Amino acid sequence: MHGSQLRVAYQGVPDPNSEATAGKAYPNCEAIPCDQFEVAFQAVELWIADRAVLPIENSAARFTETMTSYSAIAST
């Protein structure tokens, strides 16, 4: 973590709901909006963000495939 403020990527545009979700999980964080799930994952991989907050109820096949791909990378 860089500095004292946790940086949290989230999927969505800056708005009260999306930022509130990141802030609820990590109070006083620096919320970083990402337009796609993949961008949020990349933000963490590239150390732009320390964490990512993403919805899990999205059951689209592409999202499931992406999650599986990133889970495999994270476990190696």
C-alpha positions in Angstrom: 0.0 0.0 0.0 1.3 3.4 -0.9 1.0 6.1 1.7 -1.7 5.8 4.4 -4.8 5.7 2.2 -6.0 2.4 0.8 -6.8 2.7 -3.0 -9.8 0.7 -4.0 -10.9 0.1 -7.7 -14.5 -0.4 -8.4 -16.5 -1.1 -11.6 -18.7 1.8 -12.6 -18.7 5.5 -13.1 -18.2 7.9 -10.2 -21.6 8.1 -8.5 -22.9 8.0 -4.9 -23.8 4.2 -5.1 -20.6 2.9 -6.6 -18.3 4.9 -4.5 -20.4 4.2 -1.4 -19.9 0.5 -1.9 -16.2 0.8 -2.0 -16.3 3.2 1.0 -18.5 0.8 3.0 -16.0 -2.0 2.5 -13.0 0.2 3.1 -13.8 3.4 5.0 -11.8 6.4 4.0 -10.4 4.8 0.9 -9.4 6.5 -2.3 -12.1 5.1 -4.7 -10.9 4.5 -8.3 -13.6 4.2 -10.9 -13.1 1.6 -13.7 -15.3 1.3 -16.7 -14.9 -2.5 -17.0 -14.3 -5.5 -14.7 -11.0 -6.2 -16.5 -9.8 -2.7 -15.9 -10.4 -3.0 -12.1 -8.4 -6.3 -12.1 -5.6 -4.6 -14.0 -5.6 -1.7 -11.6 -4.7 -4.1 -8.8 -2.3 -6.1 -10.9 -0.4 -2.9 -11.9 -0.4 -1.5 -8.3 -2.7 1.4 -9.3 -5.1 0.1 -6.7 -4.6 -2.0 -3.5 -8.0 -3.7 -3.7 -11.0 -4.1 -6.0 -14.7 -4.1 -5.0 -16.8 -5.8 -7.7 -20.4 -7.1 -7.7 -20.7 -10.9 -7.6 -24.3 -11.3 -8.7 -23.5 -10.7 -12.3 -23.8 -14.1 -13.9 -22.9 -13.2 -17.5 -20.7 -15.9 -19.1 -17.9 -13.4 -19.9 -17.7 -12.2 -16.3 -17.6 -15.8 -15.0 -14.8 -16.6 -17.6 -12.8 -13.6 -16.5 -13.2 -14.4 -12.8 -12.0 -17.9 -13.5 -9.0 -16.6 -15.5 -8.0 -14.1 -12.8 -8.5 -16.7 -10.0 -6.1 -19.0 -11.8 -3.5 -16.3 -12.1 -3.8 -15.3 -8.5 -3.3 -18.8 -7.2 0.0 -19.4 -9.2 
